[in-house]
Amino acid sequence: MSVTIRDVARESGFSVATVSRVLNNSGVVRTETRRRIEAVTERLRYTPNSAARTLITRKTHTLGVVLPDLYGEFFSEVIRGIDRTAQQNGYHLLLSSSHNHEDEIEAAVEAMHGRVDGLVVMSPGIGAKKVVAALPRTLRIVLLNCDVEGESLDAINLDNYGGSHAMVCHLQACGHRRIAMIRGEARNHDARERLRGYRDALRAGPGEWAEDLELPGNFSESSGYEAAQRVLTLSPRPTALFAANDSMAIGALSALREADLIIPGEMAVAGFDDIPMARYASPPLSSVHVPIDELGRRATRKLLDAVEGGP
């Protein structure tokens, strides 16, 4: 039979209410009383009932996280940042993936309802209005990489446009005039902003823009590989290739090496995100640096401020 709070009260000689105040760290309790109750709790190996504690405190000390996917280094780094910050503050995580579908977000939130104190949602493929419409109004949320322009919501977004623009300007400064880009999916907010930065930099600086220099991709290694194979057929051939994320850039590197191109001598390759794997590519991949785990940490700190500051 499991040990109950009444057993702790009986063994320590104090009331259930006093024991509860010690266990929940609420109310004023004498130091000697606290020490005695904690000693009995340790001796009896008492573990508080989390469900009962939730009913009393209305806190689960759990955060929900809904990401487009759980596969790949980018999402692993985001989760690592969220998890570290949550654990440092006494919280645990419930994770789910949405694959950028509204019904999947709703299903994930429904499964987490009543089990989390707040929610981090990354949904670059769905606008903020649609995301928020799927969430309970009482649930505290922080949005990551969502299109939230004009919305009064807690959100953290990467400077996708600025990073992409800066990378293309860097390639131009290195002497490249014909720069190809592997895009992400058109409905993805990150991909759209990175494409916009690429186009604006080309149009404002030295070099040329042409429709055939923009190649389709979906943020996967395989799409980068296929796009690079198409780059090799272009005439004149681009001297630089910029992928909208590192996974596609790594796939492109593989295709270009198979074609015996000298990199970066015959073609420079750049990516976006600076995932750990990119640093160990051969040759090392130039990339727009994004502190991915810090992105997760900032979102979690923002959410905890809202959760712990509320009633």
C-alpha positions as CSV (number, residue, x, y, z in Angstrom):
1,M,0.0,0.0,0.0
2,S,1.4,3.4,-0.9
3,V,2.2,6.0,1.7
4,T,-0.4,8.9,2.0
5,I,-0.2,12.4,3.3
6,R,-2.2,11.2,6.3
7,D,0.6,8.7,7.1
8,V,3.1,11.5,7.1
9,A,0.9,13.6,9.3
10,R,0.4,10.8,11.8
11,E,4.1,9.9,12.0
12,S,5.2,13.5,12.3
13,G,2.6,14.5,14.8
14,F,1.3,17.4,12.8
15,S,-2.0,18.0,11.0
16,V,-2.6,17.2,7.3
17,A,-2.9,20.9,6.6
18,T,0.5,21.6,8.1
19,V,2.1,18.8,6.2
20,S,0.4,20.1,3.0
21,R,1.8,23.6,3.6
22,V,5.3,22.1,3.8
23,L,5.0,19.9,0.8
24,N,3.5,22.7,-1.3
25,N,5.9,25.3,0.1
26,S,2.9,27.5,0.9
27,G,2.1,29.4,4.0
28,V,4.2,30.1,7.1
29,V,5.7,27.1,8.9
30,R,8.3,27.0,11.6
31,T,11.8,25.9,10.5
32,E,11.8,23.0,13.1
33,T,8.4,21.8,12.0
34,R,9.5,21.9,8.3
35,R,12.6,19.8,9.1
36,R,10.6,17.3,11.1
37,I,8.0,16.8,8.4
38,E,10.7,16.6,5.6
39,A,12.6,13.9,7.6
40,V,9.4,11.8,8.0
41,T,8.6,12.3,4.3
42,E,12.1,11.0,3.4
43,R,12.0,8.1,5.8
44,L,8.6,6.9,4.6
45,R,9.6,7.6,1.0
46,Y,6.4,9.6,0.4
47,T,5.7,10.8,-3.1
48,P,3.0,13.5,-3.4
49,N,0.0,12.6,-5.6
50,S,0.5,14.9,-8.7
51,A,-3.2,14.8,-9.6
52,A,-4.2,15.8,-6.1
53,R,-1.6,18.5,-6.0
54,T,-2.8,19.9,-9.3
55,L,-6.4,20.1,-7.9
56,I,-5.1,22.1,-5.0
57,T,-2.6,24.4,-6.8
58,R,-4.2,24.5,-10.2
59,K,-0.7,24.0,-11.6
60,T,0.6,20.9,-13.4
61,H,4.2,22.1,-13.7
62,T,4.1,20.8,-17.2
63,L,4.5,22.7,-20.5
64,G,3.1,21.6,-23.8
65,V,5.2,21.9,-27.0
66,V,3.7,21.5,-30.5
67,L,6.2,21.6,-33.4
68,P,5.7,20.9,-37.1
69,D,8.0,17.9,-36.8
70,L,10.2,16.1,-34.2
71,Y,12.7,14.9,-36.8
72,G,16.0,16.6,-37.6
73,E,18.6,18.6,-35.9
74,F,16.8,21.9,-36.0
75,F,13.8,20.6,-34.0
76,S,16.1,18.6,-31.7
77,E,18.0,21.8,-30.8
78,V,14.7,23.7,-30.2
79,I,13.5,21.0,-27.9
80,R,16.8,20.9,-26.1
81,G,16.6,24.6,-25.3
82,I,13.0,24.3,-24.2
83,D,13.7,21.3,-22.0
84,R,16.7,22.7,-20.3
85,T,14.9,25.9,-19.3
86,A,11.8,24.0,-18.2
87,Q,13.7,21.6,-16.0
88,Q,15.7,24.4,-14.5
89,N,12.4,25.9,-13.3
90,G,10.8,22.6,-12.1
91,Y,8.7,21.9,-15.2
92,H,8.4,18.9,-17.5
93,L,7.3,18.7,-21.2
94,L,4.6,17.1,-23.2
95,L,5.6,17.0,-26.9
96,S,3.6,16.6,-30.1
97,S,4.0,17.2,-33.8
98,S,1.4,18.9,-36.1
99,H,3.0,18.5,-39.5
100,N,1.6,22.0,-40.1
101,H,-2.0,20.8,-40.1
102,E,-4.7,22.8,-38.2
103,D,-6.6,19.6,-37.2
104,E,-3.4,18.1,-35.8
105,I,-2.7,21.2,-33.7
106,E,-6.3,21.0,-32.4
107,A,-5.9,17.3,-31.6
108,A,-2.6,17.9,-29.8
109,V,-4.0,20.7,-27.7
110,E,-7.1,18.6,-26.9
111,A,-4.9,15.8,-25.7
112,M,-2.9,18.2,-23.5
113,H,-5.9,20.2,-22.2
114,G,-5.8,20.3,-18.4
115,R,-2.4,18.6,-18.3
116,V,-0.2,21.7,-19.1
117,D,0.1,25.1,-17.7
118,G,1.1,26.7,-21.0
119,L,2.0,25.9,-24.6
120,V,4.8,26.7,-27.0
121,V,3.6,26.3,-30.6
122,M,5.8,26.5,-33.7
123,S,3.7,26.7,-36.8
124,P,5.4,28.5,-39.7
125,G,3.0,27.0,-42.2
126,I,-0.2,28.4,-40.5
127,G,-1.0,32.0,-39.7
128,A,-1.3,33.1,-36.1
129,K,-5.1,33.7,-36.3
130,K,-5.7,30.1,-37.3
131,V,-3.4,28.8,-34.7
132,V,-5.0,30.9,-31.9
133,A,-8.5,30.0,-33.0
134,A,-7.7,26.3,-32.3
135,L,-6.5,27.0,-28.8
136,P,-8.5,27.5,-25.5
137,R,-8.7,31.2,-24.6
138,T,-7.6,30.4,-21.0
139,L,-4.4,28.7,-22.1
140,R,-1.2,30.8,-22.1
141,I,0.7,30.4,-25.3
142,V,3.9,31.6,-27.0
143,L,4.1,31.3,-30.8
144,L,7.4,30.5,-32.5
145,N,8.1,31.4,-36.1
146,C,4.4,32.2,-36.9
147,D,3.2,35.0,-39.1
148,V,1.9,37.3,-36.4
149,E,2.1,40.7,-38.0
150,G,-0.5,42.9,-36.5
151,E,-1.4,40.4,-33.8
152,S,-1.1,41.3,-30.0
153,L,0.3,37.8,-29.1
154,D,3.3,36.5,-27.3
155,A,5.6,35.5,-30.1
156,I,9.3,35.0,-31.0
157,N,10.3,35.1,-34.6
158,L,13.7,34.6,-36.4
159,D,14.9,37.4,-38.6
160,N,14.6,35.3,-41.6
161,Y,14.5,38.2,-44.0
162,G,17.6,39.9,-42.5
163,G,19.6,36.7,-42.3
164,S,18.9,35.8,-45.9
165,H,19.6,39.3,-47.2
166,A,22.9,39.4,-45.3
167,M,24.0,36.0,-46.7
168,V,23.4,37.1,-50.3
169,C,25.2,40.4,-49.7
170,H,28.1,38.4,-48.3
171,L,28.2,36.2,-51.4
172,Q,28.1,39.3,-53.7
173,A,30.9,40.8,-51.7
174,C,32.9,37.6,-52.5
175,G,32.4,38.3,-56.2
176,H,29.5,36.1,-57.0
177,R,27.0,37.6,-59.5
178,R,24.9,34.5,-60.4
179,I,23.5,33.1,-57.2
180,A,20.9,30.3,-57.2
181,M,18.6,29.6,-54.2
182,I,16.9,26.4,-53.0
183,R,13.6,27.6,-51.6
184,G,11.4,26.1,-48.9
185,E,7.7,25.4,-49.2
186,A,5.7,28.4,-50.4
187,R,3.2,28.2,-47.5
188,N,6.0,28.2,-44.9
189,H,6.5,31.6,-43.3
190,D,10.2,31.1,-42.7
191,A,10.7,30.0,-46.3
192,R,8.8,33.0,-47.7
193,E,10.8,35.5,-45.7
194,R,14.2,33.9,-46.6
195,L,13.2,34.0,-50.3
196,R,12.2,37.7,-50.0
197,G,15.5,38.5,-48.5
198,Y,17.3,36.7,-51.3
199,R,15.4,38.5,-54.0
200,D,15.7,42.0,-52.5
201,A,19.5,41.6,-52.0
202,L,19.9,40.4,-55.6
203,R,17.8,43.3,-57.0
204,A,19.6,45.9,-54.9
205,G,23.2,44.7,-55.4
206,P,25.5,43.7,-58.2
207,G,24.4,40.5,-60.0
208,E,21.3,39.2,-61.6
209,W,18.0,37.6,-60.7
210,A,16.3,35.1,-63.0
211,E,13.4,32.8,-62.4
212,D,15.4,29.7,-63.2
213,L,17.8,30.5,-60.4
214,E,15.1,29.7,-57.8
215,L,14.8,26.0,-57.3
216,P,12.0,24.1,-55.3
217,G,12.8,22.5,-52.0
218,N,11.0,21.3,-48.9
219,F,13.7,21.7,-46.2
220,S,14.8,18.1,-46.6
221,E,18.3,16.8,-47.6
222,S,16.8,14.9,-50.5
223,S,15.2,18.1,-52.0
224,G,18.5,19.8,-51.7
225,Y,20.2,17.0,-53.5
226,E,17.7,17.1,-56.3
227,A,17.9,20.9,-56.6
228,A,21.6,20.8,-56.9
229,Q,21.4,18.3,-59.7
230,R,19.1,20.9,-61.5
231,V,21.7,23.6,-60.8
232,L,24.3,21.6,-62.7
233,T,22.1,21.8,-65.9
234,L,21.8,25.6,-65.9
235,S,23.7,27.6,-68.4
236,P,25.6,29.7,-67.5
237,R,26.1,27.8,-64.3
238,P,25.7,29.7,-61.0
239,T,28.9,30.3,-59.1
240,A,27.1,30.2,-55.7
241,L,24.2,28.2,-54.3
242,F,22.2,29.4,-51.2
243,A,19.8,26.9,-49.6
244,A,17.0,28.1,-47.3
245,N,18.1,25.7,-44.6
246,D,21.2,23.6,-43.8
247,S,19.6,20.3,-44.4
248,M,19.0,21.2,-48.1
249,A,22.5,22.7,-48.3
250,I,24.0,19.4,-47.0
251,G,22.0,17.5,-49.6
252,A,23.2,19.9,-52.3
253,L,26.9,19.4,-51.2
254,S,26.5,15.7,-51.8
255,A,25.2,16.1,-55.3
256,L,27.9,18.6,-56.2
257,R,30.7,16.4,-54.9
258,E,29.3,13.5,-56.9
259,A,29.7,15.8,-60.0
260,D,33.3,16.4,-59.0
261,L,32.8,20.1,-58.5
262,I,35.4,21.9,-56.5
263,I,33.7,23.6,-53.5
264,P,33.9,26.5,-53.0
265,G,36.3,27.1,-56.0
266,E,33.8,26.2,-58.7
267,M,30.6,26.8,-56.6
268,A,30.2,28.3,-53.2
269,V,27.4,26.7,-51.0
270,A,25.7,28.4,-48.1
271,G,22.8,27.5,-45.8
272,F,20.6,28.9,-43.1
273,D,20.3,27.8,-39.4
274,D,23.9,26.7,-38.6
275,I,22.9,23.3,-37.2
276,P,25.7,21.4,-35.5
277,M,26.0,18.9,-38.4
278,A,26.8,21.8,-40.8
279,R,30.0,22.5,-39.0
280,Y,31.3,19.0,-39.8
281,A,30.3,18.9,-43.5
282,S,33.0,18.6,-46.0
283,P,33.9,21.3,-46.8
284,P,32.5,23.1,-43.7
285,L,29.2,24.8,-44.7
286,S,28.8,28.5,-44.6
287,S,25.5,29.3,-42.9
288,V,23.4,32.0,-41.5
289,H,23.8,31.5,-37.8
290,V,20.7,30.9,-35.7
291,P,21.1,30.2,-32.0
292,I,18.5,27.4,-32.2
293,D,18.6,26.2,-28.6
294,E,18.5,29.8,-27.5
295,L,15.3,30.2,-29.5
296,G,13.8,27.4,-27.4
297,R,15.1,28.9,-24.2
298,R,13.7,32.4,-24.9
299,A,10.3,31.0,-25.8
300,T,10.2,29.0,-22.6
301,R,11.3,31.9,-20.4
302,K,8.6,34.0,-22.0
303,L,5.9,31.3,-21.4
304,L,7.0,30.8,-17.8
305,D,6.8,34.5,-17.1
306,A,3.2,34.4,-18.3
307,V,2.4,31.1,-16.4
308,E,4.0,32.1,-13.1
309,G,2.8,35.6,-13.2
310,G,-0.9,34.6,-13.6
311,P,-3.4,33.5,-11.1
